[in-house]
Structure formats: C-alpha cells, structure tokens
C-alpha cells in the first residue's frame, strides 16, 4: 500500500472535517471520496459508451445490460 501526501487549504480542511465527521479518520474520508469519485467516473464512461451504442441496433441488448449493471437504467 502506498502513501499519498496532500497539501490542503482551508476549503480542503472544511471538506475533510465534513467527510470524516465523528466516525472516520481523515485517511478513511480521503479514501472514501476518491473511490466515490472513481465510481462516478466509471458510471459516466459507461453512460457515454451506452449512448454511442444506442445508435447501433445490434448492440442495444448489450447496452441495456451495461446500463443496468452500473445502475444507470432500471
């Protein structure tokens, strides 16, 4: 496992306090935020891929399966 050093400013400190609250450490809050951001990025990429596939009728079933998997469609 690696270590990451980050310089924080007042806005970052405020965000860290809010994310950590009383139940998480600062490290846990940062890990949580990074993983949530990464998850959002993957969902955004999958949605973009699904939109590209929408124009190809042969791949519509696969597109729907991907959207359901990432929670974009029901």
N, C-alpha and C positions, 0 to 999 in steps of 0.2 A: 504494500500500500504506500502510495506517495504522500508527500506533504505539499501543501499549497500555501504560500504566504500572500496575503492580500492587504493592500493599503486601503483603509476605509476613510470616508469623510463623514460629515455629520448625517447626511441622508442615509448612508450605508449603516451607520450605527443605529439610527432610528429603525430601519428595516430589520436589522438583526435582533434588536430588542423585541420587536413585534413578532417576528417569526419564532424566536426562541421561547418567548413567554416564560412561564414558570416550569415548563416540563421538558424543554430541550436545551441542550448546550448550544453554544454558538456554532460549533462544528456540525452538530446534527442539523441545525437550521440551514446552514450553507449547503450541506449535502442534500437536504430535502428540496431546497429551492433549485439547485442545479438539476436534480432528477426530474422535478416537475417541468422545468423549462425544456429539458431534453425531450420529455414525453410530448409536450405541446408541439415542439418542432417536428417530431416524427408524425404526429397526427396531421399537422399542416402539410407535410410532404405527401402523406398518404392521400389526403383530400385532393391535392394537386394532381397526383397520379390518377386518382379516380376520375377527376374531371377530364383529363386527357383521354382516358379510356371510354368515357361516356359517348364519344363520337364514333367509337368502333363497336358495332352491334355484336360482333363475335365475342367480345370480351366483357359484355355487360354483366354476366353472371359472376365473373371473377371480380369485377369492380365492386359489385354489391357485397360480395363476401369480404373483401378488404375493408369496405366502409363499416360493415357490421363488426368486424374484428377490432377495429380501432375505436369503435363507439361513435362514428360519425352518422351512421344510419341505423334505423331500427329494423 
